[in-house]
Amino acid sequence: MVLACIVQFAQVILRTFYDPECIVIFEALMRHGRKHNEDLANILHLKSQQTKRIITRLTEDHLVNQIMVKNERGAGKKEGIEYFIDFHEFLDVVRQRLNMMYDMAESSQMKKSKEIVYVCPRCGEKYSELEVQFNEIDPQTNLFLCNECHSQLIEDETEQKTPDDKNLETDDKKQSQNTGDQNNIQQKHALTDLEIISDLLEQLDEVDRQIKEQFQLKEEKAQYEIGGVKTQGPDSWKDPFEIEGH
Ligand SMILES: [Zn+2]
């Protein structure tokens, strides 16, 4: 049986990055194991061209694998390509992609931190998010002070912003006023992507930990069996990657 945590993690990944039709196909393969495209189409009451198109996308993304099945001794089994999920490969692919996304989100956050976000209303001196972290803060208002003339800095309104950014900023401002935490205003929305990805990477670490635990159980069981004390061996070993009945 596939470990529950792997199934849950796969569902989270599909829901985060894929549209509903991909989710439907992926979940059908999780439930039913290896299947021909036509069988999948039948199960889901969809046209086979439709399922084929979706499954091609999933195989191109390496989330679903395919295997060529030959008709063995006329056993009534259909020839052709069967599709299945190799959870081992699935986790590897997802890990690689999340790491790549993490790097990208991090560098875009770095870029953002270098943009000009504060300006001095008196002398016109400008500061990026990164620079301003080293400025003095007015202990009464909690606002940054200009290095040149000690005036309170204001946010740079000349910067081009999308309406979305503006909305987020308003929310952030409210929050920061409540907590008195001026430093985080601009960083918050750049962090969103990074936070989502870090959270997924944390979930993946937990999945890895549980898989490791399963393999340790297997080893312990084998050790007990070598010693001839079968009854005391942990009996709960199951291949964490195996779909039941396949
Ligand atoms: Zn100034």
Residues whose N, C-alpha, C, O or C-beta is under 5 A from the ligand:
A	BS01	ZN	C120 R122 C123 G124 E125 C146 E148 C149 H150 S151
